[in-house]
């Protein structure tokens, strides 16, 4: 996509093309695991990226000219994911390409000859679905059809087979096709369209004067005409928002008597309890991909089944088999996966495990050390675990830190092994129970002998977003005044957002890079970024890293964005939900989004809002502005930092025996005393 450093000259006859894809938040939040959470985000980004690529290909192939992407900017290293979609597959950025960085909406300038039929052709090349009536092997498939067919074939190769007849169920392939055909809701608008004819500049200005923004402009700036880019942009946006709010409604043609998708509650379950019960989960999850991917045995409809397996069925599959080849085997000729995801307990344990890692950094394996006895014990029972454990010989490890750098750290939690024991008892598998008990004994001995305390039990979901971005893009400042919106201002904003998105990619470096020197400075937050499209960020982090990450995101955003002028600035708001590792991930995502809304609506933007779910059932809400001006940081954050870092108030991770002289109840008592003075 064309994206020069300087704004392209605006052709008066060119057209604006708006696009937005749904569903987004509800689909992404339907998550049982961190992989579900990531996969939904990545799928939405991938489909939008394919629309951008198809738009470029279509205009060039038809000899219409070249499309120019106005927002977002996805060139170069701003979006390794987009490079992979385009086919520029550099092995060095394969891992970075797994970070979803394409927003679900974009604006492009298209050639004058690009009409509604052309737009329909672009959309159909990505989203059309007719597999139920037209054989896929006799025509070119859309991108959505290619993904769905790859997943259907993958399921057909597994045991048990998903589409074999089951008692009381209708035609399963037909149910699969019907749900996938109606899943996506792409909305687009072309301005001017064929219905608008060849509108002159004066006619478009007259139409603009009749819009709410146009009427406000005449009141605020009497006698002065706005830049023509502002006129065209607002006319297109005004119609696009109207189209988006009145999109086509397709009644849901459900099938009565069937169980529903356990995550969405909408689609009928294609993978129901009868099929899930046939998956072999008796011993190792590595014996069957299904047992690892369907450990929780939720009934799922077709869209969530796609989300659960498409990284294996489509992204990792080699190009010669119709896939994208985004796998270590294809790119590097090595075993492993670019799509390894830390579990929620593993994320909560990051700070603790990092202390253990530092203690054993560079230390050779020693059969008599507490760590090596633990490592040898659980490697010996690897076949009885439904998660991947690194093998010393397989990876040619030379030190304990090599092994720690790749293992899922939940294996150091006593609760993990207790759950394995209970699961074995439910399955009536004495051998599995004996091995799980061996793992529990090993971790207890290690924690006691190594004197390293216990892994953390709380994690955080962070949702961040630029404040009033829609207003800024429309020329309306947060204080309600109107600026003279130009193409150059849009270009500078887009560049700033792209730079911010590139900075966010650092958050995605976690376990796989733990052995790198300078880790504390380079990757300080040990989090897993789930989505980083534009200025919008969704991440999962250890609880004690979340607020530090929020401050860093806000600082990076303000550095990247252009200075909008006197008495105006770009600001950022963050919502954080903190809960125990047993807290449902779907609820945590929703709580983080609600906290973000609270930061924007109740705290006046440029703010942080936190929701803490205690194990006792109590919910605590806290929040404050990031600052009260350019040089006036929030006193609340200064107080919070003091309490968090002063060991008179909190224990020391590297000294479990340390007892702080001030009770942990002190902050709560302080809040209680200050609450009456809150405004």
C-alpha positions as CSV (number, residue, x, y, z in Angstrom):
1,X,0.0,0.0,0.0
2,X,1.4,3.4,-0.9
3,X,2.6,5.3,2.2
4,X,5.2,8.0,1.6
5,X,6.7,10.1,4.3
6,X,5.2,13.2,2.8
7,X,1.5,13.5,2.1
8,X,0.4,12.4,-1.4
9,X,-1.1,15.2,-3.4
10,X,-4.9,15.2,-3.1
11,X,-6.7,14.6,-6.3
12,X,-10.1,16.3,-6.2
13,X,-11.7,13.6,-8.3
14,X,-10.4,10.7,-6.0
15,X,-12.8,8.9,-3.8
16,X,-12.8,8.1,-0.1
17,X,-13.2,4.4,0.9
18,X,-14.2,3.7,4.5
19,X,-14.2,0.2,5.9
20,X,-15.0,-1.4,9.3
21,X,-15.2,-5.0,10.3
22,X,-17.4,-6.6,13.0
23,X,-18.0,-8.4,15.3
24,X,-14.9,-7.4,17.3
25,X,-15.1,-7.0,21.1
26,X,-17.7,-9.7,21.7
27,X,-15.8,-12.2,19.5
28,X,-12.4,-11.4,21.0
29,X,-13.7,-11.6,24.6
30,X,-15.2,-15.1,24.0
31,X,-12.0,-16.6,25.5
32,X,-11.3,-19.6,27.7
33,X,-7.5,-19.2,27.5
34,X,-4.9,-16.7,26.4
35,X,-4.7,-18.4,23.1
36,X,-8.4,-17.9,22.5
37,X,-8.0,-14.2,23.4
38,X,-5.1,-13.8,21.0
39,X,-6.6,-15.9,18.3
40,X,-9.8,-13.8,18.1
41,X,-7.8,-10.6,17.9
42,X,-5.5,-12.0,15.3
43,X,-8.3,-13.3,13.1
44,X,-10.0,-9.8,13.0
45,X,-6.7,-8.2,12.2
46,X,-5.9,-10.7,9.5
47,X,-9.2,-10.3,7.7
48,X,-9.0,-6.5,7.7
49,X,-5.4,-6.8,6.4
50,X,-6.6,-9.0,3.6
51,X,-9.2,-6.4,2.6
52,X,-6.4,-3.8,2.4
53,X,-4.2,-6.1,0.3
54,X,-7.1,-7.1,-2.0
55,X,-7.9,-3.4,-2.5
56,X,-4.4,-2.7,-3.6
57,X,-4.3,-5.7,-5.9
58,X,-7.7,-5.0,-7.5
59,X,-7.1,-1.3,-8.4
60,X,-3.7,-2.3,-9.9
61,X,-4.9,-5.3,-11.8
62,X,-7.9,-3.4,-13.3
63,X,-5.7,-0.6,-14.4
64,X,-7.6,1.9,-12.3
65,X,-4.5,3.4,-10.5
66,X,-3.2,3.0,-7.1
67,X,-5.0,3.1,-3.8
68,X,-3.5,5.3,-1.0
69,X,-4.0,4.2,2.6
70,X,-4.8,7.2,4.8
71,X,-5.4,5.4,8.1
72,X,-3.7,3.3,9.5
73,X,-0.1,3.4,8.4
74,X,1.2,-0.2,8.1
75,X,4.4,0.2,6.2
76,X,7.8,-1.2,7.1
77,X,8.3,-2.5,10.6
78,X,5.2,-0.8,11.9
79,X,3.3,-4.0,11.1
80,X,5.3,-7.2,10.5
81,X,1.9,-8.9,10.4
82,X,1.0,-6.9,7.3
83,X,4.3,-7.8,5.7
84,X,3.4,-11.5,6.1
85,X,-0.1,-11.0,4.7
86,X,1.4,-9.3,1.6
87,X,3.9,-12.2,1.1
88,X,7.0,-10.3,2.2
89,X,8.0,-13.1,4.6
90,X,11.2,-12.3,6.3
91,X,12.2,-15.2,8.6
92,X,13.6,-12.7,11.1
93,X,10.2,-11.1,11.7
94,X,8.1,-14.3,11.7
95,X,7.6,-14.2,15.5
96,X,6.8,-10.4,15.4
97,X,4.2,-11.2,12.7
98,X,2.1,-13.0,15.2
99,X,1.3,-9.7,16.9
100,X,-2.1,-8.4,15.7
101,X,-1.4,-4.8,14.6
102,X,-4.0,-4.1,11.9
103,X,-7.1,-2.2,13.2
104,X,-10.5,-3.4,12.2
105,X,-11.2,-0.2,10.3
106,X,-9.4,1.9,7.7
107,X,-9.7,4.8,5.3
108,X,-8.2,4.9,1.8
109,X,-8.2,7.2,-1.2
110,X,-9.1,5.2,-4.3
111,X,-9.0,6.1,-8.0
112,X,-11.9,8.0,-9.6
113,X,-13.0,4.9,-11.6
114,X,-13.3,2.8,-8.5
115,X,-17.1,2.3,-8.0
116,X,-19.5,0.3,-5.9
117,X,-19.1,-2.8,-8.0
118,X,-15.4,-2.7,-7.5
119,X,-15.9,-2.3,-3.7
120,X,-18.2,-5.4,-3.7
121,X,-15.6,-7.4,-5.7
122,X,-13.0,-6.5,-3.1
123,X,-15.2,-7.4,-0.1
124,X,-16.4,-10.7,-1.8
125,X,-12.8,-11.7,-2.5
126,X,-12.2,-11.8,1.3
127,X,-15.6,-12.6,2.9
128,X,-17.9,-14.4,0.4
129,X,-18.9,-17.9,1.5
130,X,-20.7,-20.4,-0.7
131,X,-19.0,-23.7,0.2
132,X,-22.4,-25.3,1.0
133,X,-23.5,-24.9,-2.6
134,X,-20.3,-24.6,-4.7
135,X,-17.5,-27.2,-4.5
136,X,-14.4,-25.5,-3.2
137,X,-12.1,-27.5,-5.5
138,X,-13.7,-26.0,-8.6
139,X,-13.3,-22.3,-8.0
140,X,-11.1,-19.6,-6.4
141,X,-11.9,-19.4,-2.7
142,X,-12.3,-16.2,-0.7
143,X,-9.9,-15.7,2.2
144,X,-12.6,-16.7,4.7
145,X,-13.5,-19.8,2.7
146,X,-9.8,-20.8,2.6
147,X,-9.5,-20.5,6.4
148,X,-12.7,-22.4,7.0
149,X,-11.9,-25.2,4.5
150,X,-8.4,-25.6,6.0
151,X,-10.0,-26.0,9.5
152,X,-12.7,-28.4,8.2
153,X,-10.0,-30.5,6.6
154,X,-7.9,-30.4,9.7
155,X,-10.8,-31.6,11.8
156,X,-11.5,-34.4,9.3
157,X,-7.9,-35.7,9.9
158,X,-8.3,-35.8,13.7
159,X,-9.8,-38.5,15.9
160,X,-12.7,-38.3,16.7
161,X,-13.9,-36.8,13.4
162,X,-16.0,-33.7,14.0
163,X,-18.5,-34.1,11.2
164,X,-19.5,-37.8,11.7
165,X,-23.2,-38.2,12.5
166,X,-24.2,-37.9,16.1
167,X,-27.4,-38.8,17.8
168,X,-30.0,-36.1,17.9
169,X,-28.0,-33.7,15.7
170,X,-29.0,-32.3,12.3
171,X,-26.7,-32.3,9.2
172,X,-23.4,-31.1,10.9
173,X,-21.7,-29.8,7.7
174,X,-24.9,-27.7,6.9
175,X,-24.8,-26.3,10.4
176,X,-21.1,-25.5,10.1
177,X,-21.7,-23.7,6.7
178,X,-24.7,-21.7,7.9
179,X,-22.9,-20.3,10.9
180,X,-19.8,-19.3,9.0
181,X,-21.6,-17.8,6.1
182,X,-23.3,-15.2,8.3
183,X,-20.6,-14.5,10.8
184,X,-18.8,-11.4,9.5
185,X,-20.3,-8.0,9.2
186,X,-18.2,-5.9,6.9
187,X,-19.4,-2.3,6.5
188,X,-18.0,0.0,3.8
189,X,-18.8,3.3,2.1
190,X,-17.5,5.0,-1.0
191,X,-17.7,8.8,-1.3
192,X,-18.8,10.2,-3.7
193,X,-20.8,7.1,-4.8
194,X,-22.6,6.7,-8.1
195,X,-25.8,8.0,-6.5
196,X,-24.1,11.2,-5.6
197,X,-23.0,11.8,-9.2
198,X,-20.1,14.2,-10.0
199,X,-20.4,16.6,-7.2
200,X,-18.5,19.8,-7.6
201,X,-16.5,21.3,-4.7
202,X,-19.2,24.0,-4.2
203,X,-21.9,21.3,-4.0
204,X,-19.9,19.3,-1.5
205,X,-19.4,22.4,0.6
206,X,-23.1,23.1,0.6
207,X,-23.8,19.6,1.7
208,X,-21.2,20.0,4.5
209,X,-22.9,23.1,5.7
210,X,-26.0,21.1,6.4
211,X,-24.2,18.6,8.7
212,X,-23.9,19.1,12.5
213,X,-20.1,19.7,12.1
214,X,-20.8,22.2,9.2
215,X,-23.3,24.2,11.2
216,X,-20.8,24.4,14.2
217,X,-18.1,25.5,11.8
218,X,-20.1,28.4,10.6
219,X,-20.9,29.4,14.2
220,X,-17.2,29.1,15.4
221,X,-15.6,30.4,12.2
222,X,-18.0,32.8,10.5
223,X,-16.9,33.9,7.1
224,X,-14.1,31.4,6.8
225,X,-14.2,28.3,4.6
226,X,-12.8,25.0,6.0
227,X,-10.1,23.1,4.1
228,X,-11.7,21.0,1.3
229,X,-10.2,17.8,2.9
230,X,-12.3,18.5,6.0
231,X,-15.4,18.9,3.9
232,X,-14.9,15.6,2.0
233,X,-13.8,13.7,5.1
234,X,-16.9,14.8,7.2
235,X,-19.4,14.1,4.4
236,X,-18.0,10.6,4.0
237,X,-17.8,10.0,7.7
238,X,-21.3,11.3,8.3
239,X,-22.7,8.8,5.7
240,X,-20.5,6.0,6.9
241,X,-21.6,6.3,10.5
242,X,-25.2,6.3,9.3
243,X,-24.6,3.2,7.2
244,X,-22.9,1.5,10.1
245,X,-25.7,2.2,12.5
246,X,-28.3,0.8,10.1
247,X,-26.5,-2.2,8.7
248,X,-28.4,-5.1,7.3
249,X,-30.2,-7.3,9.9
250,X,-30.3,-11.0,9.2
251,X,-32.6,-12.9,11.5
252,X,-30.8,-15.8,13.4
253,X,-32.1,-19.1,12.0
254,X,-31.3,-21.3,15.0
255,X,-32.1,-24.9,15.5
256,X,-34.2,-25.7,18.6
257,X,-33.2,-28.4,21.0
258,X,-29.4,-28.1,20.6
259,X,-26.9,-27.0,23.2
260,X,-25.4,-23.6,22.6
261,X,-21.8,-22.4,22.2
262,X,-20.4,-22.3,25.7
263,X,-18.5,-19.0,25.1
264,X,-20.9,-17.0,22.9
265,X,-24.2,-18.5,24.0
266,X,-25.5,-17.9,20.4
267,X,-24.5,-20.5,17.9
268,X,-25.6,-24.1,18.2
269,X,-22.7,-26.3,19.3
270,X,-21.1,-28.2,16.4
271,X,-18.6,-29.6,18.9
272,X,-21.0,-30.8,21.6
273,X,-20.5,-32.9,24.7
274,X,-20.8,-36.2,22.9
275,X,-17.9,-35.4,20.6
276,X,-15.8,-33.8,23.3
277,X,-16.2,-36.9,25.5
278,X,-14.5,-39.0,22.8
279,X,-11.3,-37.0,22.8
280,X,-8.5,-39.0,24.4
281,X,-7.4,-37.0,27.5
282,X,-6.4,-40.0,29.5
283,X,-2.7,-39.2,29.5
284,X,-0.5,-36.8,27.5
285,X,-2.1,-33.9,25.8
286,X,0.7,-34.1,23.2
287,X,-0.6,-37.4,21.9
288,X,-3.5,-35.6,20.2
289,X,-3.7,-31.9,19.2
290,X,-7.4,-32.1,20.1
291,X,-6.8,-33.0,23.8
292,X,-4.5,-30.0,24.2
293,X,-6.8,-27.5,22.4
294,X,-10.0,-28.8,24.0
295,X,-8.9,-29.4,27.6
296,X,-11.8,-27.5,29.1
297,X,-14.3,-29.3,26.8
298,X,-16.6,-26.3,26.1
299,X,-19.3,-26.9,23.5
300,X,-18.5,-24.6,20.6
301,X,-20.1,-23.4,17.4
302,X,-18.3,-23.0,14.1
303,X,-16.8,-19.5,14.6
304,X,-15.2,-20.3,17.9
305,X,-14.0,-23.7,16.5
306,X,-12.2,-21.7,13.8
307,X,-10.7,-19.4,16.5
308,X,-9.5,-22.4,18.4
309,X,-7.7,-24.3,15.7
310,X,-7.0,-21.9,12.7
311,X,-3.4,-21.3,13.7
312,X,-2.6,-25.0,13.3
313,X,-4.9,-25.6,10.3
314,X,-4.1,-22.5,8.2
315,X,-1.3,-20.3,9.6
316,X,1.2,-23.0,10.3
317,X,0.4,-25.1,7.3
318,X,3.0,-24.9,4.5
319,X,2.2,-22.7,1.4
320,X,2.3,-25.8,-0.8
321,X,-0.7,-27.1,1.1
322,X,-2.7,-23.8,1.0
323,X,-1.5,-22.4,4.3
324,X,0.6,-19.4,5.3
325,X,3.7,-21.2,6.4
326,X,4.0,-19.2,9.6
327,X,5.7,-22.0,11.5
328,X,9.2,-22.7,12.8
329,X,9.4,-25.9,10.8
330,X,8.7,-24.0,7.5
331,X,10.6,-20.8,8.3
332,X,13.6,-22.2,10.3
333,X,13.4,-25.9,9.9
334,X,13.1,-26.3,13.7
335,X,10.6,-27.9,16.0
336,X,8.3,-25.7,18.0
337,X,5.7,-23.0,17.3
338,X,5.5,-19.3,17.0
339,X,2.1,-19.5,18.6
340,X,3.1,-20.8,22.1
341,X,1.0,-18.9,24.6
342,X,1.6,-18.5,28.3
343,X,-1.2,-19.7,30.5
344,X,-2.9,-17.4,32.9
345,X,-1.1,-19.0,35.9
346,X,2.1,-18.8,34.0
347,X,1.7,-15.1,33.4
348,X,0.9,-14.5,37.1
349,X,4.2,-16.4,38.0
350,X,6.4,-14.3,35.7
351,X,8.0,-12.0,38.3
352,X,8.6,-15.0,40.7
353,X,10.1,-17.2,37.9
354,X,12.3,-14.4,36.8
355,X,13.9,-14.3,40.2
356,X,14.5,-18.0,40.0
357,X,15.9,-17.6,36.5
358,X,18.3,-14.9,37.6
359,X,19.4,-17.2,40.5
360,X,20.2,-20.0,38.1
361,X,21.4,-17.9,35.1
362,X,24.4,-19.6,33.4
363,X,24.5,-22.3,36.1
364,X,25.3,-25.8,34.7
365,X,23.0,-28.7,35.3
366,X,23.8,-30.2,38.7
367,X,22.1,-33.5,39.5
368,X,22.3,-32.7,43.2
369,X,20.8,-29.2,43.1
370,X,17.2,-28.6,44.1
371,X,16.4,-27.3,40.7
372,X,17.8,-30.2,38.8
373,X,16.0,-32.7,41.0
374,X,12.8,-31.0,40.3
375,X,13.5,-30.7,36.5
376,X,14.4,-34.4,36.3
377,X,11.3,-35.4,38.2
378,X,8.8,-33.6,36.0
379,X,10.6,-34.5,32.8
380,X,10.2,-38.1,33.7
381,X,6.4,-37.7,33.9
382,X,6.1,-35.5,30.8
383,X,3.8,-38.0,29.1
384,X,1.2,-37.5,31.8
385,X,0.9,-33.7,31.3
386,X,-1.4,-31.8,28.8
387,X,1.2,-29.1,28.3
388,X,4.5,-28.9,26.5
389,X,7.7,-29.2,28.5
390,X,11.1,-28.4,27.0
391,X,13.5,-31.4,26.9
392,X,17.2,-30.9,27.7
393,X,18.4,-33.1,24.9
394,X,15.8,-31.9,22.4
395,X,16.9,-28.3,22.7
396,X,20.6,-28.9,23.5
397,X,20.3,-26.9,26.7
398,X,23.5,-26.1,28.6
399,X,22.1,-24.4,31.7
400,X,19.1,-24.2,34.0
401,X,18.2,-20.8,32.7
402,X,17.8,-22.3,29.2
403,X,15.1,-24.6,30.5
404,X,13.4,-21.9,32.6
405,X,13.3,-19.6,29.5
406,X,10.9,-21.9,27.7
407,X,8.8,-23.8,30.3
408,X,5.3,-22.8,31.3
409,X,5.9,-21.6,34.8
410,X,2.7,-22.9,36.2
411,X,4.5,-26.2,36.7
412,X,6.0,-24.5,39.8
413,X,2.6,-24.1,41.4
414,X,1.4,-26.6,43.9
415,X,-2.2,-26.0,42.8
416,X,-1.4,-27.1,39.2
417,X,-0.3,-30.6,40.5
418,X,-3.3,-30.8,42.8
419,X,-5.6,-30.2,39.8
420,X,-3.8,-33.0,37.9
421,X,-4.3,-35.4,40.8
422,X,-8.0,-34.6,41.0
423,X,-8.4,-34.9,37.3
424,X,-6.7,-38.3,37.4
425,X,-9.1,-39.4,40.1
426,X,-12.1,-38.3,38.0
427,X,-10.7,-40.4,35.1
428,X,-10.0,-43.3,37.5
429,X,-6.4,-43.5,36.3
430,X,-4.1,-44.6,39.2
431,X,-0.9,-44.4,37.1
432,X,-1.6,-40.8,36.2
433,X,-2.4,-40.0,39.8
434,X,0.9,-41.5,41.0
435,X,2.8,-39.4,38.5
436,X,1.0,-36.2,39.4
437,X,1.7,-36.9,43.1
438,X,5.3,-37.2,42.2
439,X,5.2,-33.8,40.5
440,X,3.5,-32.3,43.6
441,X,6.2,-33.7,45.9
442,X,8.9,-32.4,43.6
443,X,7.7,-28.9,43.5
444,X,7.2,-28.8,47.2
445,X,10.7,-29.9,47.8
446,X,12.1,-27.4,45.3
447,X,10.2,-24.4,46.8
448,X,11.3,-25.5,50.3
449,X,15.0,-26.1,49.5
450,X,15.5,-23.2,47.1
451,X,13.9,-20.8,49.5
452,X,12.3,-18.8,46.7
453,X,8.8,-18.3,48.0
454,X,5.8,-19.2,45.9
455,X,4.6,-18.0,42.4
456,X,2.2,-15.2,42.2
457,X,-1.5,-15.9,42.1
458,X,-2.9,-12.7,40.6
459,X,-2.9,-11.5,37.0
460,X,-4.1,-8.4,35.2
461,X,-5.8,-7.6,31.9
462,X,-5.0,-4.1,30.6
463,X,-7.1,-2.2,28.1
464,X,-5.6,1.1,26.8
465,X,-6.9,3.6,24.2
466,X,-6.1,7.1,22.9
467,X,-8.6,9.7,24.2
468,X,-11.0,11.3,21.8
469,X,-9.4,9.8,18.7
470,X,-12.6,10.1,16.7
471,X,-12.8,13.7,17.5
472,X,-9.1,14.4,16.7
473,X,-9.5,12.7,13.3
474,X,-12.6,14.8,12.7
475,X,-10.9,18.1,13.5
476,X,-12.7,18.5,16.8
477,X,-10.5,19.0,19.8
478,X,-11.4,17.6,23.2
479,X,-12.3,21.0,24.5
480,X,-15.0,21.3,21.8
481,X,-13.3,23.7,19.5
482,X,-12.9,23.0,15.8
483,X,-9.6,23.1,14.0
484,X,-9.1,23.4,10.2
485,X,-8.6,19.7,9.4
486,X,-6.1,19.0,6.7
487,X,-4.7,15.9,5.0
488,X,-1.3,16.8,6.4
489,X,-2.6,16.6,10.0
490,X,-4.2,13.2,9.3
491,X,-0.9,12.1,7.9
492,X,1.1,13.2,11.0
493,X,-1.5,11.6,13.3
494,X,-1.3,8.3,11.4
495,X,2.5,8.4,11.5
496,X,2.4,8.9,15.3
497,X,0.0,6.1,15.9
498,X,2.1,3.8,13.7
499,X,5.2,4.6,15.8
500,X,3.3,3.9,19.0
501,X,2.1,0.6,17.6
502,X,5.7,-0.3,16.8
503,X,6.7,0.4,20.4
504,X,4.0,-1.9,21.6
505,X,5.5,-4.9,19.9
506,X,8.1,-5.0,22.7
507,X,5.4,-6.2,25.1
508,X,5.0,-9.3,23.0
509,X,8.5,-10.5,23.9
510,X,8.2,-12.6,27.0
511,X,9.3,-16.2,27.7
512,X,11.1,-16.8,24.5
513,X,13.4,-13.8,25.1
514,X,14.0,-14.2,28.8
515,X,17.6,-15.2,28.3
516,X,18.6,-12.1,26.4
517,X,21.0,-9.6,28.0
518,X,19.5,-6.4,29.1
519,X,16.1,-7.9,29.6
520,X,15.2,-5.6,32.4
521,X,15.7,-2.5,30.2
522,X,14.5,-4.0,26.9
523,X,11.3,-6.0,28.0
524,X,10.4,-4.8,31.4
525,X,6.8,-5.9,31.8
526,X,6.8,-9.6,31.1
527,X,3.3,-9.3,29.5
528,X,1.6,-10.9,26.5
529,X,0.2,-8.3,24.2
530,X,-3.1,-9.6,22.7
531,X,-3.9,-6.7,20.4
532,X,-2.1,-3.6,19.3
533,X,-4.1,-2.2,16.4
534,X,-3.5,1.6,16.1
535,X,-3.6,3.2,19.5
536,X,-5.8,0.4,21.0
537,X,-4.0,-2.1,23.3
538,X,-5.2,-5.2,25.1
539,X,-2.6,-7.1,27.1
540,X,-2.4,-9.7,29.9
541,X,0.2,-9.1,32.6
542,X,1.4,-10.1,36.1
543,X,-0.6,-8.1,38.6
544,X,2.3,-6.1,40.0
545,X,3.5,-5.0,36.5
546,X,0.2,-3.6,35.2
547,X,0.3,-0.1,36.5
548,X,4.0,0.3,35.4
549,X,2.9,-0.8,32.0
550,X,0.0,1.6,31.9
551,X,2.4,4.5,32.7
552,X,4.9,3.4,30.0
553,X,2.1,3.1,27.4
554,X,0.9,6.6,28.1
555,X,4.4,8.0,27.9
556,X,5.1,6.2,24.7
557,X,1.8,7.5,23.2
558,X,2.5,11.1,24.0
559,X,6.0,10.8,22.6
560,X,4.9,9.3,19.4
561,X,1.9,11.6,18.7
562,X,2.5,15.0,17.0
563,X,2.1,18.1,19.0
564,X,-1.4,19.4,18.1
565,X,-0.8,23.0,19.1
566,X,-1.1,25.5,22.0
567,X,-3.4,24.4,24.9
568,X,-4.0,21.0,23.3
569,X,-2.4,17.6,23.6
570,X,-3.0,13.9,22.9
571,X,-3.8,11.9,26.0
572,X,-4.2,8.2,26.8
573,X,-6.5,6.3,29.2
574,X,-6.0,2.8,30.6
575,X,-8.3,0.4,32.4
576,X,-7.0,-2.5,34.4
577,X,-8.7,-5.5,35.9
578,X,-6.8,-7.5,38.5
579,X,-8.0,-10.9,39.7
580,X,-7.0,-14.3,40.9
581,X,-5.8,-16.9,38.3
582,X,-9.2,-18.7,38.9
583,X,-11.1,-15.5,37.8
584,X,-12.7,-16.3,34.4
585,X,-10.8,-14.6,31.6
586,X,-14.0,-13.5,29.8
587,X,-15.0,-11.6,33.0
588,X,-11.6,-10.0,33.4
589,X,-11.6,-8.7,29.8
590,X,-15.1,-7.2,30.3
591,X,-13.9,-5.6,33.6
592,X,-10.8,-4.1,32.0
593,X,-13.0,-2.6,29.2
594,X,-15.4,-1.2,31.9
595,X,-12.5,0.2,33.8
596,X,-11.2,1.9,30.6
597,X,-14.7,3.5,30.1
598,X,-14.6,4.6,33.8
599,X,-11.2,6.3,33.2
600,X,-12.7,8.2,30.2
601,X,-16.2,9.0,31.5
602,X,-15.8,9.5,35.3
603,X,-12.2,10.5,35.6
604,X,-12.2,12.9,32.7
605,X,-9.8,11.0,30.3
606,X,-6.0,11.0,30.6
607,X,-6.6,8.7,33.5
608,X,-6.1,5.2,35.0
609,X,-8.8,3.1,36.5
610,X,-8.3,-0.2,38.3
611,X,-10.8,-2.9,39.3
612,X,-9.5,-5.5,41.8
613,X,-11.4,-8.7,42.4
614,X,-10.4,-10.2,45.8
615,X,-10.7,-13.9,46.6
616,X,-13.1,-13.0,49.4
617,X,-15.6,-11.8,46.8
618,X,-15.0,-8.1,47.5
619,X,-14.5,-5.8,44.5
620,X,-12.4,-2.7,44.9
621,X,-12.3,0.2,42.3
622,X,-9.6,2.8,42.3
623,X,-8.5,5.4,39.8
624,X,-6.8,8.7,39.3
625,X,-5.7,11.1,36.5
626,X,-2.2,10.5,35.1
627,X,-1.5,14.2,35.6
628,X,-3.1,17.5,36.2
629,X,-1.1,19.3,33.6
630,X,2.1,18.9,31.6
631,X,4.4,19.4,34.6
632,X,2.1,18.3,37.4
633,X,2.0,14.5,37.8
634,X,-0.7,12.9,39.9
635,X,0.0,12.8,43.7
636,X,-2.1,9.6,43.8
637,X,0.4,7.8,41.6
638,X,3.4,9.1,43.6
639,X,1.8,7.7,46.8
640,X,1.0,4.4,45.1
641,X,4.7,4.1,43.9
642,X,5.9,4.8,47.4
643,X,3.7,2.1,48.9
644,X,4.6,-0.4,46.2
645,X,8.4,0.0,46.5
646,X,8.9,0.7,50.2
647,X,9.6,-2.6,51.9
648,X,8.2,-1.3,55.1
649,X,4.8,-2.0,53.5
650,X,5.4,-5.2,51.5
651,X,7.3,-8.4,51.5
652,X,10.4,-9.1,49.4
653,X,10.2,-11.6,46.6
654,X,13.7,-12.7,47.0
655,X,13.4,-13.1,50.8
656,X,10.2,-15.1,51.7
657,X,11.1,-15.0,55.4
658,X,11.1,-11.1,55.5
659,X,8.2,-9.7,57.5
660,X,7.4,-6.0,56.8
661,X,7.0,-3.9,59.9
662,X,3.8,-2.2,58.7
663,X,0.7,-4.3,58.2
664,X,-0.6,-5.1,54.7
665,X,-3.9,-3.6,55.9
666,X,-2.4,-0.1,56.1
667,X,-3.3,0.9,52.5
668,X,-6.9,-0.2,53.0
669,X,-7.1,1.8,56.2
670,X,-5.6,4.8,54.5
671,X,-8.2,4.6,51.7
672,X,-10.9,4.3,54.4
673,X,-9.7,7.5,56.1
674,X,-9.4,9.5,52.8
675,X,-12.7,8.3,51.2
676,X,-14.8,11.1,52.8
677,X,-12.6,13.7,51.1
678,X,-12.9,12.2,47.6
679,X,-14.4,14.5,45.0
